[in-house]
Amino acid sequence: MQKFKNLNDDVHVYAAHEYTQTNLRFAHSMQPANKVISEALDQVGQLRAEGRPTLPSMIGKEKSINLFLQAETLEDFIHLRKARDNFQ
């Protein structure tokens, strides 16, 4: 994750799967007061309702909405990963 954190914000992200909405729902459940995540979740909901993809993204955006990229320590990352694995 450190390599991703160190990338320039304008680098495009081409994920292999459309998990953006689920990942944002997870992030929102962990940080419900985070307005950046709430706004991104709304935008993604609109795109998906229109049948449009949410990808590609930009690493700068991912740094602001992806909790895994925000993890400060390995322990934080492991905690998040376990929580995400159990998220419906």
Secondary structure, 3 states (H helix, E strand, C coil): CHHHHCCCCCCEECCCCCCHHHHHHHHHHHCCCCHHHHHHHHHHHHHHHCCCCCCCEEHHHHHHHCHHHHCCCHHHHHHHHHHHHCCC
